[in-house]
Amino acid sequence: MSKLAKQRIPSEAEGQFLGFLPDKDGKLKYLRWQAGAEVFAGKIPKPLRSELYRSLKPGDRLQIAGEREVDPFKGREKWVLCRVVPVQASPKAAPGAEEGRKGVVLVCQKSDCCRRGAMAVMQALQAHLAAYPETIRVQGVGCMKDCKRGPNVVFLPDKARYSGVSPQGIPALLQRHFPLADPVPSP
Ligand code: FES
């Protein structure tokens, strides 16, 4: 009877760090994490070990990439890790942000506005909104019928429309419509 071959499957996972596990010689070569109700362990490549020993603490959220080695004969699988990255907690709202206020910034994404820099405006909004509550977001929309004066942007719920917006003007517009006690400095 031919033995089924082991398979290596490139895989990614996200989970909560539980701790390190030793091999039979007592060296901490394995990382344990939990995803949902399941607990996994994977071998850490040597170059990553010292940094992970230093930086990880139980409870940290991790993004993990590696290969799952599946042994169909024994019905077991084990992970060999190649990348372990702590996931940053989502940034807290800057102090003074209006709690609970909902807002949307609409940015025209049609061709005339894009030619005039709408993508850079969108990126600037996304970068600055990282400091705001999640209830304030940016959304690309269709033509606002003022193509020659783009990029065109609308702030809701104030229904304030601006034309010829530049990335440099974004912090002031955000501060006007969603004021923070301590405005975020430009990146
Ligand atoms: S293309 Fe932006 S308003 Fe028309």
Backbone and ligand atoms as CSV (ligand in chain L), in Angstrom:
chain,resi,resn,atom,element,x,y,z
A,1,MET,N,N,0.843,-1.183,0.000
A,1,MET,CA,C,0.000,0.000,0.000
A,1,MET,C,C,0.890,1.249,0.000
A,2,SER,N,N,0.628,2.184,-0.911
A,2,SER,CA,C,1.484,3.366,-0.959
A,2,SER,C,C,1.103,4.348,0.148
A,3,LYS,N,N,2.145,4.904,0.765
A,3,LYS,CA,C,1.930,5.847,1.861
A,3,LYS,C,C,1.582,7.215,1.284
A,4,LEU,N,N,0.586,7.877,1.865
A,4,LEU,CA,C,0.199,9.206,1.379
A,4,LEU,C,C,1.289,10.209,1.705
A,5,ALA,N,N,1.594,11.067,0.727
A,5,ALA,CA,C,2.669,12.039,0.939
A,5,ALA,C,C,2.192,13.194,1.824
A,6,LYS,N,N,3.131,13.737,2.604
A,6,LYS,CA,C,2.816,14.941,3.390
A,6,LYS,C,C,2.680,16.118,2.442
A,7,GLN,N,N,1.806,17.031,2.781
A,7,GLN,CA,C,1.627,18.216,1.944
A,7,GLN,C,C,1.989,19.445,2.749
A,8,ARG,N,N,2.606,20.412,2.074
A,8,ARG,CA,C,2.878,21.702,2.724
A,8,ARG,C,C,1.987,22.746,2.076
A,9,ILE,N,N,1.162,23.397,2.876
A,9,ILE,CA,C,0.188,24.338,2.335
A,9,ILE,C,C,0.488,25.733,2.877
A,10,PRO,N,N,0.816,26.708,1.996
A,10,PRO,CA,C,1.023,28.072,2.476
A,10,PRO,C,C,-0.255,28.577,3.153
A,11,SER,N,N,-0.119,29.138,4.355
A,11,SER,CA,C,-1.312,29.515,5.122
A,11,SER,C,C,-1.077,30.794,5.895
A,12,GLU,N,N,-2.165,31.469,6.216
A,12,GLU,CA,C,-2.102,32.661,7.070
A,12,GLU,C,C,-3.148,32.519,8.151
A,13,ALA,N,N,-2.883,33.127,9.296
A,13,ALA,CA,C,-3.845,33.035,10.401
A,13,ALA,C,C,-3.723,34.295,11.262
A,14,GLU,N,N,-4.750,34.522,12.036
A,14,GLU,CA,C,-4.688,35.603,13.015
A,14,GLU,C,C,-5.171,35.024,14.337
A,15,GLY,N,N,-4.519,35.384,15.407
A,15,GLY,CA,C,-4.924,34.816,16.694
A,15,GLY,C,C,-4.271,35.535,17.854
A,16,GLN,N,N,-4.469,34.976,19.035
A,16,GLN,CA,C,-3.982,35.584,20.266
A,16,GLN,C,C,-2.807,34.773,20.800
A,17,PHE,N,N,-1.725,35.475,21.071
A,17,PHE,CA,C,-0.515,34.802,21.533
A,17,PHE,C,C,-0.734,34.228,22.926
A,18,LEU,N,N,-0.380,32.933,23.087
A,18,LEU,CA,C,-0.527,32.290,24.400
A,18,LEU,C,C,0.812,32.097,25.101
A,19,GLY,N,N,1.874,31.830,24.326
A,19,GLY,CA,C,3.178,31.614,24.965
A,19,GLY,C,C,4.085,30.812,24.058
A,20,PHE,N,N,5.281,30.497,24.580
A,20,PHE,CA,C,6.241,29.686,23.829
A,20,PHE,C,C,6.261,28.272,24.406
A,21,LEU,N,N,6.613,27.336,23.560
A,21,LEU,CA,C,6.699,25.940,24.008
A,21,LEU,C,C,8.111,25.420,23.754
A,22,PRO,N,N,8.626,24.609,24.653
A,22,PRO,CA,C,9.972,24.059,24.441
A,22,PRO,C,C,9.927,22.798,23.578
A,23,ASP,N,N,11.079,22.508,22.941
A,23,ASP,CA,C,11.211,21.204,22.295
A,23,ASP,C,C,11.696,20.204,23.353
A,24,LYS,N,N,12.065,19.022,22.942
A,24,LYS,CA,C,12.432,18.004,23.946
A,24,LYS,C,C,13.723,18.349,24.678
A,25,ASP,N,N,14.528,19.280,24.101
A,25,ASP,CA,C,15.759,19.694,24.785
A,25,ASP,C,C,15.547,20.934,25.650
A,26,GLY,N,N,14.310,21.392,25.725
A,26,GLY,CA,C,14.023,22.537,26.582
A,26,GLY,C,C,14.192,23.885,25.908
A,27,LYS,N,N,14.515,23.902,24.594
A,27,LYS,CA,C,14.665,25.190,23.902
A,27,LYS,C,C,13.302,25.670,23.420
A,28,LEU,N,N,13.036,26.942,23.621
A,28,LEU,CA,C,11.720,27.483,23.249
A,28,LEU,C,C,11.655,27.685,21.741
A,29,LYS,N,N,11.196,26.681,21.052
A,29,LYS,CA,C,11.204,26.738,19.588
A,29,LYS,C,C,9.812,26.876,18.985
A,30,TYR,N,N,8.780,26.835,19.809
A,30,TYR,CA,C,7.418,26.834,19.272
A,30,TYR,C,C,6.602,27.985,19.862
A,31,LEU,N,N,5.687,28.454,19.047
A,31,LEU,CA,C,4.807,29.540,19.476
A,31,LEU,C,C,3.383,28.994,19.501
A,32,ARG,N,N,2.677,29.292,20.581
A,32,ARG,CA,C,1.276,28.846,20.699
A,32,ARG,C,C,0.356,30.034,20.551
A,33,TRP,N,N,-0.724,29.842,19.811
A,33,TRP,CA,C,-1.713,30.909,19.706
A,33,TRP,C,C,-3.102,30.311,19.653
A,34,GLN,N,N,-4.074,31.144,19.916
A,34,GLN,CA,C,-5.462,30.698,19.929
A,34,GLN,C,C,-6.235,31.469,18.874
A,35,ALA,N,N,-7.036,30.758,18.103
A,35,ALA,CA,C,-7.931,31.401,17.136
A,35,ALA,C,C,-9.306,30.794,17.356
A,36,GLY,N,N,-10.241,31.584,17.811
A,36,GLY,CA,C,-11.546,31.042,18.179
A,36,GLY,C,C,-11.368,30.086,19.347
A,37,ALA,N,N,-11.956,28.899,19.227
A,37,ALA,CA,C,-11.842,27.941,20.329
A,37,ALA,C,C,-10.622,27.033,20.169
A,38,GLU,N,N,-9.895,27.186,19.044
A,38,GLU,CA,C,-8.798,26.254,18.770
A,38,GLU,C,C,-7.438,26.828,19.156
A,39,VAL,N,N,-6.558,25.939,19.594
A,39,VAL,CA,C,-5.197,26.329,19.953
A,39,VAL,C,C,-4.238,25.677,18.962
A,40,PHE,N,N,-3.280,26.482,18.480
A,40,PHE,CA,C,-2.322,26.001,17.486
A,40,PHE,C,C,-0.908,26.200,18.025
A,41,ALA,N,N,0.031,25.488,17.416
A,41,ALA,CA,C,1.449,25.714,17.723
A,41,ALA,C,C,2.228,25.617,16.425
A,42,GLY,N,N,3.259,26.445,16.301
A,42,GLY,CA,C,4.075,26.404,15.103
A,42,GLY,C,C,5.528,26.619,15.445
A,43,LYS,N,N,6.388,26.023,14.630
A,43,LYS,CA,C,7.831,26.158,14.863
A,43,LYS,C,C,8.298,27.532,14.388
A,44,ILE,N,N,9.086,28.198,15.230
A,44,ILE,CA,C,9.569,29.541,14.894
A,44,ILE,C,C,10.937,29.416,14.238
A,45,PRO,N,N,11.150,30.038,13.084
A,45,PRO,CA,C,12.487,29.997,12.495
A,45,PRO,C,C,13.500,30.693,13.420
A,46,LYS,N,N,14.705,30.173,13.432
A,46,LYS,CA,C,15.715,30.666,14.376
A,46,LYS,C,C,15.923,32.189,14.317
A,47,PRO,N,N,16.008,32.798,13.115
A,47,PRO,CA,C,16.289,34.246,13.090
A,47,PRO,C,C,15.192,35.089,13.756
A,48,LEU,N,N,13.976,34.550,13.878
A,48,LEU,CA,C,12.890,35.337,14.474
A,48,LEU,C,C,12.817,35.198,15.993
A,49,ARG,N,N,13.474,34.162,16.534
A,49,ARG,CA,C,13.175,33.810,17.924
A,49,ARG,C,C,13.503,34.909,18.923
A,50,SER,N,N,14.726,35.445,18.883
A,50,SER,CA,C,15.110,36.366,19.963
A,50,SER,C,C,14.215,37.600,19.964
A,51,GLU,N,N,13.859,38.107,18.771
A,51,GLU,CA,C,12.994,39.289,18.712
A,51,GLU,C,C,11.609,38.964,19.287
A,52,LEU,N,N,11.091,37.787,18.963
A,52,LEU,CA,C,9.762,37.428,19.480
A,52,LEU,C,C,9.794,37.196,20.989
A,53,TYR,N,N,10.872,36.577,21.504
A,53,TYR,CA,C,10.962,36.391,22.964
A,53,TYR,C,C,10.899,37.751,23.657
A,54,ARG,N,N,11.585,38.724,23.027
A,54,ARG,CA,C,11.692,40.042,23.647
A,54,ARG,C,C,10.375,40.819,23.577
A,55,SER,N,N,9.686,40.692,22.443
A,55,SER,CA,C,8.597,41.655,22.211
A,55,SER,C,C,7.196,41.141,22.547
A,56,LEU,N,N,6.978,39.818,22.525
A,56,LEU,CA,C,5.599,39.345,22.680
A,56,LEU,C,C,5.224,39.128,24.135
A,57,LYS,N,N,3.970,39.423,24.432
A,57,LYS,CA,C,3.460,39.074,25.758
A,57,LYS,C,C,2.088,38.408,25.572
A,58,PRO,N,N,1.751,37.498,26.485
A,58,PRO,CA,C,0.487,36.777,26.338
A,58,PRO,C,C,-0.689,37.734,26.150
A,59,GLY,N,N,-1.545,37.384,25.213
A,59,GLY,CA,C,-2.713,38.230,24.934
A,59,GLY,C,C,-2.535,39.089,23.700
A,60,ASP,N,N,-1.270,39.286,23.224
A,60,ASP,CA,C,-1.052,40.078,22.008
A,60,ASP,C,C,-1.759,39.427,20.826
A,61,ARG,N,N,-2.295,40.276,19.967
A,61,ARG,CA,C,-2.881,39.721,18.731
A,61,ARG,C,C,-1.788,39.619,17.673
A,62,LEU,N,N,-1.826,38.516,16.929
A,62,LEU,CA,C,-0.762,38.247,15.961
A,62,LEU,C,C,-1.333,37.942,14.586
A,63,GLN,N,N,-0.586,38.349,13.578
A,63,GLN,CA,C,-0.813,37.828,12.222
A,63,GLN,C,C,0.317,36.860,11.936
A,64,ILE,N,N,-0.048,35.714,11.450
A,64,ILE,CA,C,0.914,34.633,11.299
A,64,ILE,C,C,0.870,34.126,9.863
A,65,ALA,N,N,2.037,33.891,9.299
A,65,ALA,CA,C,2.092,33.272,7.974
A,65,ALA,C,C,3.117,32.154,8.018
A,66,GLY,N,N,2.879,31.145,7.256
A,66,GLY,CA,C,3.810,30.028,7.221
A,66,GLY,C,C,3.251,28.911,6.360
A,67,GLU,N,N,3.680,27.706,6.687
A,67,GLU,CA,C,3.177,26.542,5.951
A,67,GLU,C,C,2.605,25.550,6.937
A,68,ARG,N,N,1.460,25.000,6.575
A,68,ARG,CA,C,0.892,23.910,7.369
A,68,ARG,C,C,1.339,22.606,6.730
A,69,GLU,N,N,2.000,21.826,7.528
A,69,GLU,CA,C,2.427,20.526,7.002
A,69,GLU,C,C,1.383,19.498,7.404
A,70,VAL,N,N,0.670,19.004,6.404
A,70,VAL,CA,C,-0.443,18.093,6.673
A,70,VAL,C,C,0.018,16.660,6.418
A,71,ASP,N,N,-0.157,15.851,7.427
A,71,ASP,CA,C,0.210,14.439,7.309
A,71,ASP,C,C,-1.081,13.622,7.201
A,72,PRO,N,N,-1.523,13.306,5.978
A,72,PRO,CA,C,-2.812,12.632,5.833
A,72,PRO,C,C,-2.788,11.213,6.400
A,73,PHE,N,N,-1.588,10.660,6.510
A,73,PHE,CA,C,-1.478,9.292,7.010
A,73,PHE,C,C,-1.824,9.246,8.505
A,74,LYS,N,N,-1.288,10.231,9.262
A,74,LYS,CA,C,-1.554,10.264,10.701
A,74,LYS,C,C,-2.723,11.177,11.044
A,75,GLY,N,N,-3.226,11.909,10.026
A,75,GLY,CA,C,-4.334,12.819,10.299
A,75,GLY,C,C,-3.919,13.988,11.162
A,76,ARG,N,N,-2.641,14.394,11.071
A,76,ARG,CA,C,-2.153,15.508,11.896
A,76,ARG,C,C,-1.625,16.605,11.001
A,77,GLU,N,N,-1.519,17.788,11.565
A,77,GLU,CA,C,-0.865,18.859,10.829
A,77,GLU,C,C,-0.029,19.681,11.789
A,78,LYS,N,N,1.048,20.255,11.273
A,78,LYS,CA,C,1.827,21.162,12.111
A,78,LYS,C,C,2.244,22.359,11.283
A,79,TRP,N,N,2.438,23.461,11.986
A,79,TRP,CA,C,2.792,24.715,11.330
A,79,TRP,C,C,4.298,24.927,11.381
A,80,VAL,N,N,4.833,25.439,10.276
A,80,VAL,CA,C,6.196,25.970,10.275
A,80,VAL,C,C,6.047,27.443,9.911
A,81,LEU,N,N,6.414,28.309,10.836
A,81,LEU,CA,C,6.121,29.738,10.666
A,81,LEU,C,C,7.205,30.420,9.843
A,82,CYS,N,N,6.816,31.433,9.096
A,82,CYS,CA,C,7.845,32.243,8.434
A,82,CYS,C,C,7.678,33.726,8.774
A,83,ARG,N,N,6.529,34.125,9.280
A,83,ARG,CA,C,6.323,35.542,9.624
A,83,ARG,C,C,5.350,35.613,10.790
A,84,VAL,N,N,5.719,36.395,11.804
A,84,VAL,CA,C,4.834,36.620,12.955
A,84,VAL,C,C,4.850,38.114,13.229
A,85,VAL,N,N,3.707,38.746,13.069
A,85,VAL,CA,C,3.649,40.207,13.210
A,85,VAL,C,C,2.563,40.569,14.208
A,86,PRO,N,N,2.924,41.315,15.274
A,86,PRO,CA,C,1.870,41.766,16.190
A,86,PRO,C,C,0.919,42.718,15.464
A,87,VAL,N,N,-0.360,42.608,15.753
A,87,VAL,CA,C,-1.349,43.491,15.145
A,87,VAL,C,C,-1.554,44.662,16.085
A,88,GLN,N,N,-1.391,45.856,15.541
A,88,GLN,CA,C,-1.583,47.052,16.364
A,88,GLN,C,C,-3.059,47.181,16.712
A,89,ALA,N,N,-3.318,47.573,17.964
A,89,ALA,CA,C,-4.705,47.890,18.331
A,89,ALA,C,C,-5.127,49.094,17.501
A,90,SER,N,N,-6.398,49.155,17.131
A,90,SER,CA,C,-6.828,50.288,16.321
A,90,SER,C,C,-6.643,51.571,17.117
A,91,PRO,N,N,-6.132,52.628,16.439
A,91,PRO,CA,C,-5.798,53.831,17.162
A,91,PRO,C,C,-7.015,54.413,17.875
A,92,LYS,N,N,-6.734,54.931,19.073
A,92,LYS,CA,C,-7.828,55.534,19.832
A,92,LYS,C,C,-8.156,56.900,19.263
A,93,ALA,N,N,-9.380,57.294,19.420
A,93,ALA,CA,C,-9.767,58.633,18.992
A,93,ALA,C,C,-8.963,59.661,19.773
A,94,ALA,N,N,-8.541,60.683,19.082
A,94,ALA,CA,C,-7.796,61.726,19.757
A,94,ALA,C,C,-8.661,62.361,20.821
A,95,PRO,N,N,-8.029,62.830,21.917
A,95,PRO,CA,C,-8.826,63.416,22.973
A,95,PRO,C,C,-9.621,64.604,22.450
A,96,GLY,N,N,-10.841,64.709,22.865
A,96,GLY,CA,C,-11.637,65.860,22.448
A,96,GLY,C,C,-12.495,65.592,21.249
A,97,ALA,N,N,-12.295,64.438,20.586
A,97,ALA,CA,C,-13.150,64.159,19.438
A,97,ALA,C,C,-14.585,64.052,19.918
A,98,GLU,N,N,-15.496,64.505,19.106
A,98,GLU,CA,C,-16.902,64.439,19.480
A,98,GLU,C,C,-17.333,62.996,19.469
A,99,GLU,N,N,-17.612,62.439,20.626
A,99,GLU,CA,C,-17.945,61.028,20.708
A,99,GLU,C,C,-19.287,60.757,20.072
A,100,GLY,N,N,-19.332,59.700,19.264
A,100,GLY,CA,C,-20.600,59.262,18.725
A,100,GLY,C,C,-21.064,60.042,17.522
A,101,ARG,N,N,-20.407,61.126,17.156
A,101,ARG,CA,C,-20.877,61.876,15.997
A,101,ARG,C,C,-20.589,61.083,14.729
A,102,LYS,N,N,-21.614,60.946,13.907
A,102,LYS,CA,C,-21.426,60.213,12.664
A,102,LYS,C,C,-21.105,61.198,11.563
A,103,GLY,N,N,-20.207,60.809,10.670
A,103,GLY,CA,C,-19.878,61.684,9.561
A,103,GLY,C,C,-19.347,60.885,8.393
A,104,VAL,N,N,-19.551,61.430,7.214
A,104,VAL,CA,C,-19.008,60.817,6.007
A,104,VAL,C,C,-18.402,61.931,5.162
A,105,VAL,N,N,-17.236,61.666,4.602
A,105,VAL,CA,C,-16.634,62.587,3.657
A,105,VAL,C,C,-16.705,61.933,2.289
A,106,LEU,N,N,-17.453,62.544,1.388
A,106,LEU,CA,C,-17.618,61.985,0.045
A,106,LEU,C,C,-16.586,62.620,-0.879
A,107,VAL,N,N,-15.887,61.787,-1.620
A,107,VAL,CA,C,-14.874,62.289,-2.556
A,107,VAL,C,C,-15.221,61.788,-3.952
A,108,CYS,N,N,-15.371,62.692,-4.901
A,108,CYS,CA,C,-15.652,62.279,-6.280
A,108,CYS,C,C,-14.468,61.472,-6.819
A,109,GLN,N,N,-14.782,60.340,-7.394
A,109,GLN,CA,C,-13.740,59.446,-7.908
A,109,GLN,C,C,-13.792,59.319,-9.426
A,110,LYS,N,N,-14.512,60.205,-10.063
A,110,LYS,CA,C,-14.606,60.114,-11.517
A,110,LYS,C,C,-13.390,60.772,-12.175
A,111,SER,N,N,-13.299,60.593,-13.513
A,111,SER,CA,C,-12.020,60.844,-14.174
A,111,SER,C,C,-11.515,62.278,-14.049
A,112,ASP,N,N,-12.384,63.284,-14.209
A,112,ASP,CA,C,-11.882,64.663,-14.125
A,112,ASP,C,C,-11.311,64.958,-12.740
A,113,CYS,N,N,-12.034,64.551,-11.710
A,113,CYS,CA,C,-11.539,64.807,-10.352
A,113,CYS,C,C,-10.266,63.999,-10.083
A,114,CYS,N,N,-10.201,62.768,-10.604
A,114,CYS,CA,C,-8.989,61.963,-10.401
A,114,CYS,C,C,-7.797,62.630,-11.066
A,115,ARG,N,N,-8.012,63.152,-12.280
A,115,ARG,CA,C,-6.903,63.847,-12.973
A,115,ARG,C,C,-6.430,65.053,-12.171
A,116,ARG,N,N,-7.318,65.634,-11.398
A,116,ARG,CA,C,-6.957,66.828,-10.634
A,116,ARG,C,C,-6.502,66.489,-9.204
A,117,GLY,N,N,-6.362,65.213,-8.889
A,117,GLY,CA,C,-5.747,64.867,-7.597
A,117,GLY,C,C,-6.684,64.257,-6.562
A,118,ALA,N,N,-7.838,63.727,-6.998
A,118,ALA,CA,C,-8.781,63.174,-6.020
A,118,ALA,C,C,-8.200,61.994,-5.242
A,119,MET,N,N,-7.318,61.197,-5.896
A,119,MET,CA,C,-6.770,60.046,-5.174
A,119,MET,C,C,-5.888,60.502,-4.010
A,120,ALA,N,N,-5.093,61.556,-4.255
A,120,ALA,CA,C,-4.234,62.065,-3.173
A,120,ALA,C,C,-5.084,62.645,-2.045
A,121,VAL,N,N,-6.202,63.275,-2.405
A,121,VAL,CA,C,-7.112,63.811,-1.380
A,121,VAL,C,C,-7.708,62.667,-0.557
A,122,MET,N,N,-8.096,61.616,-1.250
A,122,MET,CA,C,-8.658,60.438,-0.570
A,122,MET,C,C,-7.631,59.843,0.402
A,123,GLN,N,N,-6.387,59.726,-0.052
A,123,GLN,CA,C,-5.346,59.153,0.816
A,123,GLN,C,C,-5.105,60.040,2.027
A,124,ALA,N,N,-5.098,61.350,1.807
A,124,ALA,CA,C,-4.884,62.269,2.938
A,124,ALA,C,C,-6.022,62.139,3.943
A,125,LEU,N,N,-7.247,62.011,3.443
A,125,LEU,CA,C,-8.389,61.835,4.348
A,125,LEU,C,C,-8.244,60.551,5.147
A,126,GLN,N,N,-7.894,59.476,4.474
A,126,GLN,CA,C,-7.769,58.194,5.180
A,126,GLN,C,C,-6.680,58.279,6.240
A,127,ALA,N,N,-5.569,58.933,5.904
A,127,ALA,CA,C,-4.473,59.037,6.874
A,127,ALA,C,C,-4.912,59.849,8.093
A,128,HIS,N,N,-5.570,60.981,7.872
A,128,HIS,CA,C,-5.953,61.832,9.001
A,128,HIS,C,C,-7.112,61.248,9.791
A,129,LEU,N,N,-7.995,60.527,9.121
A,129,LEU,CA,C,-9.155,59.972,9.839
A,129,LEU,C,C,-8.766,58.842,10.779
A,130,ALA,N,N,-7.527,58.349,10.678
A,130,ALA,CA,C,-7.073,57.312,11.618
A,130,ALA,C,C,-7.177,57.801,13.059
A,131,ALA,N,N,-7.127,59.109,13.255
A,131,ALA,CA,C,-7.176,59.654,14.612
A,131,ALA,C,C,-8.596,59.979,15.055
A,132,TYR,N,N,-9.569,59.736,14.204
A,132,TYR,CA,C,-10.955,60.093,14.511
A,132,TYR,C,C,-11.750,58.850,14.887
A,133,PRO,N,N,-12.917,59.033,15.498
A,133,PRO,CA,C,-13.744,57.851,15.803
A,133,PRO,C,C,-14.117,57.119,14.524
A,134,GLU,N,N,-14.379,55.824,14.680
A,134,GLU,CA,C,-14.716,55.026,13.492
A,134,GLU,C,C,-16.042,55.426,12.868
A,135,THR,N,N,-16.800,56.248,13.570
A,135,THR,CA,C,-18.091,56.696,13.028
A,135,THR,C,C,-17.900,57.762,11.953
A,136,ILE,N,N,-16.672,58.201,11.751
A,136,ILE,CA,C,-16.401,59.166,10.680
A,136,ILE,C,C,-15.562,58.461,9.622
A,137,ARG,N,N,-16.046,58.463,8.399
A,137,ARG,CA,C,-15.359,57.676,7.373
A,137,ARG,C,C,-15.339,58.421,6.055
A,138,VAL,N,N,-14.551,57.908,5.126
A,138,VAL,CA,C,-14.444,58.514,3.806
A,138,VAL,C,C,-15.035,57.548,2.790
A,139,GLN,N,N,-15.648,58.110,1.764
A,139,GLN,CA,C,-16.302,57.246,0.763
A,139,GLN,C,C,-16.128,57.854,-0.626
A,140,GLY,N,N,-15.689,57.053,-1.570
A,140,GLY,CA,C,-15.599,57.501,-2.961
A,140,GLY,C,C,-16.977,57.463,-3.607
A,141,VAL,N,N,-17.296,58.487,-4.391
A,141,VAL,CA,C,-18.614,58.544,-5.043
A,141,VAL,C,C,-18.452,58.948,-6.504
A,142,GLY,N,N,-19.563,58.942,-7.232
A,142,GLY,CA,C,-19.568,59.313,-8.645
A,142,GLY,C,C,-19.582,60.818,-8.849
A,143,CYS,N,N,-19.732,61.191,-10.124
A,143,CYS,CA,C,-19.590,62.595,-10.529
A,143,CYS,C,C,-20.561,63.522,-9.787
A,144,MET,N,N,-20.034,64.660,-9.326
A,144,MET,CA,C,-20.862,65.655,-8.634
A,144,MET,C,C,-21.255,66.797,-9.563
A,145,LYS,N,N,-20.990,66.620,-10.846
A,145,LYS,CA,C,-21.406,67.598,-11.870
A,145,LYS,C,C,-20.742,68.961,-11.703
A,146,ASP,N,N,-19.519,68.929,-11.268
A,146,ASP,CA,C,-18.755,70.174,-11.199
A,146,ASP,C,C,-17.307,69.829,-11.565
A,147,CYS,N,N,-17.186,69.100,-12.690
A,147,CYS,CA,C,-15.943,68.403,-13.019
A,147,CYS,C,C,-14.752,69.343,-13.193
A,148,LYS,N,N,-14.974,70.502,-13.757
A,148,LYS,CA,C,-13.848,71.388,-14.069
A,148,LYS,C,C,-13.236,72.011,-12.814
A,149,ARG,N,N,-13.917,71.870,-11.677
A,149,ARG,CA,C,-13.397,72.497,-10.450
A,149,ARG,C,C,-12.927,71.450,-9.437
A,150,GLY,N,N,-12.759,70.195,-9.879
A,150,GLY,CA,C,-12.361,69.140,-8.952
A,150,GLY,C,C,-10.968,69.348,-8.383
A,151,PRO,N,N,-10.574,68.559,-7.418
A,151,PRO,CA,C,-11.341,67.506,-6.774
A,151,PRO,C,C,-12.486,68.064,-5.919
A,152,ASN,N,N,-13.630,67.426,-6.003
A,152,ASN,CA,C,-14.798,67.860,-5.248
A,152,ASN,C,C,-15.061,66.923,-4.075
A,153,VAL,N,N,-15.370,67.551,-2.937
A,153,VAL,CA,C,-15.526,66.806,-1.685
A,153,VAL,C,C,-16.745,67.357,-0.950
A,154,VAL,N,N,-17.521,66.462,-0.328
A,154,VAL,CA,C,-18.683,66.888,0.467
A,154,VAL,C,C,-18.557,66.314,1.868
A,155,PHE,N,N,-18.781,67.172,2.856
A,155,PHE,CA,C,-18.772,66.732,4.251
A,155,PHE,C,C,-20.211,66.585,4.736
A,156,LEU,N,N,-20.520,65.372,5.222
A,156,LEU,CA,C,-21.834,65.110,5.814
A,156,LEU,C,C,-21.652,64.849,7.305
A,157,PRO,N,N,-22.553,65.220,8.157
A,157,PRO,CA,C,-23.921,65.651,7.847
A,157,PRO,C,C,-24.069,67.145,7.540
A,158,ASP,N,N,-22.942,67.902,7.498
A,158,ASP,CA,C,-23.100,69.357,7.324
A,158,ASP,C,C,-23.503,69.742,5.895
A,159,LYS,N,N,-23.418,68.803,4.953
A,159,LYS,CA,C,-23.729,69.067,3.544
A,159,LYS,C,C,-22.885,70.210,2.989
A,160,ALA,N,N,-21.632,70.275,3.416
A,160,ALA,CA,C,-20.735,71.342,2.951
A,160,ALA,C,C,-19.911,70.800,1.784
A,161,ARG,N,N,-19.944,71.532,0.678
A,161,ARG,CA,C,-19.233,71.062,-0.510
A,161,ARG,C,C,-18.041,71.966,-0.795
A,162,TYR,N,N,-16.906,71.335,-1.154
A,162,TYR,CA,C,-15.685,72.072,-1.468
A,162,TYR,C,C,-15.159,71.612,-2.811
A,163,SER,N,N,-14.633,72.592,-3.573
A,163,SER,CA,C,-14.020,72.279,-4.865
A,163,SER,C,C,-12.542,72.633,-4.816
A,164,GLY,N,N,-11.782,72.019,-5.710
A,164,GLY,CA,C,-10.347,72.315,-5.777
A,164,GLY,C,C,-9.633,71.966,-4.479
A,165,VAL,N,N,-10.067,70.887,-3.840
A,165,VAL,CA,C,-9.482,70.510,-2.541
A,165,VAL,C,C,-8.100,69.908,-2.758
A,166,SER,N,N,-7.176,70.245,-1.867
A,166,SER,CA,C,-5.823,69.676,-1.940
A,166,SER,C,C,-5.570,68.834,-0.693
A,167,PRO,N,N,-4.617,67.894,-0.750
A,167,PRO,CA,C,-4.298,67.100,0.452
A,167,PRO,C,C,-3.881,67.989,1.620
A,168,GLN,N,N,-3.199,69.091,1.316
A,168,GLN,CA,C,-2.742,69.968,2.395
A,168,GLN,C,C,-3.905,70.649,3.121
A,169,GLY,N,N,-5.034,70.774,2.430
A,169,GLY,CA,C,-6.180,71.452,3.053
A,169,GLY,C,C,-7.041,70.537,3.910
A,170,ILE,N,N,-6.748,69.241,3.891
A,170,ILE,CA,C,-7.609,68.286,4.589
A,170,ILE,C,C,-7.651,68.493,6.107
A,171,PRO,N,N,-6.504,68.689,6.796
A,171,PRO,CA,C,-6.594,68.835,8.259
A,171,PRO,C,C,-7.523,69.977,8.672
A,172,ALA,N,N,-7.464,71.107,7.955
A,172,ALA,CA,C,-8.311,72.248,8.337
A,172,ALA,C,C,-9.791,71.933,8.097
A,173,LEU,N,N,-10.096,71.237,7.000
A,173,LEU,CA,C,-11.497,70.906,6.725
A,173,LEU,C,C,-12.036,69.909,7.754
A,174,LEU,N,N,-11.206,68.942,8.111
A,174,LEU,CA,C,-11.651,67.980,9.133
A,174,LEU,C,C,-11.882,68.685,10.459
A,175,GLN,N,N,-10.976,69.585,10.779
A,175,GLN,CA,C,-11.111,70.304,12.049
A,175,GLN,C,C,-12.370,71.176,12.040
A,176,ARG,N,N,-12.718,71.700,10.887
A,176,ARG,CA,C,-13.919,72.545,10.804
A,176,ARG,C,C,-15.196,71.723,11.014
A,177,HIS,N,N,-15.230,70.534,10.428
A,177,HIS,CA,C,-16.483,69.769,10.482
A,177,HIS,C,C,-16.525,68.735,11.602
A,178,PHE,N,N,-15.364,68.267,12.025
A,178,PHE,CA,C,-15.309,67.273,13.104
A,178,PHE,C,C,-14.236,67.738,14.084
A,179,PRO,N,N,-14.516,68.778,14.845
A,179,PRO,CA,C,-13.451,69.400,15.621
A,179,PRO,C,C,-12.868,68.488,16.701
A,180,LEU,N,N,-11.561,68.543,16.811
A,180,LEU,CA,C,-10.833,67.858,17.881
A,180,LEU,C,C,-10.279,68.923,18.790
A,181,ALA,N,N,-10.200,68.589,20.072
A,181,ALA,CA,C,-9.614,69.540,21.008
A,181,ALA,C,C,-8.146,69.758,20.687
A,182,ASP,N,N,-7.458,68.640,20.327
A,182,ASP,CA,C,-6.033,68.729,19.972
A,182,ASP,C,C,-5.876,68.290,18.545
A,183,PRO,N,N,-5.894,69.231,17.579
A,183,PRO,CA,C,-5.791,68.831,16.188
A,183,PRO,C,C,-4.562,67.972,15.936
A,184,VAL,N,N,-4.731,66.998,15.034
A,184,VAL,CA,C,-3.637,66.083,14.719
A,184,VAL,C,C,-2.673,66.793,13.776
A,185,PRO,N,N,-1.362,66.768,14.059
A,185,PRO,CA,C,-0.424,67.418,13.149
A,185,PRO,C,C,-0.394,66.725,11.786
A,186,SER,N,N,-0.072,67.471,10.751
A,186,SER,CA,C,0.016,66.888,9.413
A,186,SER,C,C,1.107,65.836,9.394
A,187,PRO,N,N,0.879,64.661,8.673
A,187,PRO,CA,C,1.922,63.632,8.622
A,187,PRO,C,C,3.108,64.128,7.807
L,1,FES,S1,S,-15.630,64.224,-12.255
L,1,FES,FE1,FE,-15.748,64.955,-10.258
L,1,FES,S2,S,-17.419,66.252,-10.311
L,1,FES,FE2,FE,-17.436,65.343,-12.214
